[in-house]
Amino acid sequence: MRGLARLFSLLCLLALLGLGLAALYLRSVPVPEVTPLAGQVERIIVEKAARRMVLVQAGKPVREYRIALGFAPEGDKERQGDGRTPEGTFRIDRRNEGSAYHLSLGLDYPQAEDRARAKAGGYSPGGDIMIHGQPNAVPEGMMVKGDWTAGCIALTNAQMREVWQVAGIGTLVEVRP
């Protein structure tokens, strides 16, 4: 019986340590009550310095979100692995319901000039830049802290579901410094 009590105590301690480690990397995010958007958005504006993404419909901002970026967000993406989020004007060119993150919308990066620059420099420009939710292992209502992606634009899962509904293939995405 005493061994069982020790085992139970050890398991409780390990669970508490696990929760403590999770708190270092995750934070809880409230889900505000908002009126659902109808129709499609015409443009998504990402302001890297402000860590903000704005959805534009009929020429007017209709939603604003706080975002996470690549782990080294300052400056334009130059090459694979630099941790930067590319700057410029892109279009959504693919949708993935089964990605490693909660939904994902792919951007048409690299573009011709990015590929040419990388070829001249002898390196890869990188790719697979997405707007997506949290990693699938992160519980609903939680968000990874800070800038953590490899160059993507990350939202909460609830926000990503909303963007998924109103941003289709061809939607313009402007990423500003």
Residue, then its C-alpha position, 0 to 999 in steps of 0.5 A: m500500500r505504501g508503494l502505491a501511495r509513493l507511486f501516486s505522489l510521484l505521478c502527481l508531481l510529474a503531472l504538476l511539472g508537466l503543467g508548469l512546463a506547458a505554462l512556459y510555452l502556452r497561454s490561454v486565449p479568451v474567445p470574444e463573442v463576435t458577429p460572424l462574417a458573411g461572404q468573402v474578404e477581398r484582402i488580408i493585411v499583415e503588419k509584422a511590426a504590430r503583430r496584427m492581421v486585418l481582414v478587409q471586406a468591401g474596402k473596410p476593415v472587418r476583423e483584426y487579430r493579434i498574430a505570431l510570426g517567424f522566430a526571427p521576424e525582422g526583415d524580409k525572408e531571404r532563404q530557407g531556415d532564416g525564421r523570417t516571414p516574407e514581405g510583399t503582396f501574395r495570394i492564397d494559392r492552397r487550402n489544407e484541412g489536414s495540416a500539422y497546424h489547425l487549418s492552413l492557407g498557403l501563400d504563393y511564396p516564393q515568387a519568381e524574383d525570390r527564386a531568381r535571387a536564391k538561384a543566383g546566391g546558390y541557396s533555397p528561398g524557402g517555401d510553404i509559407m502559410i496562415h495557420g492556427q496552432p500546432n495540432a498538439v496544442p489544446e483548444g483555447m491555448m496559444v503558443k507564446g511569442d513568435w514561434t513559426a518558421g516564417c508563417i503567420a499564426l492565429t488562435n484556432a478560433q480565429m483561423r476557423e473564421v479566416w478559413q470561412v472567408a478567405g478563398i483561393g486567390t485572396l490577396v495577402e499584403v505582408r508589411p514590415 
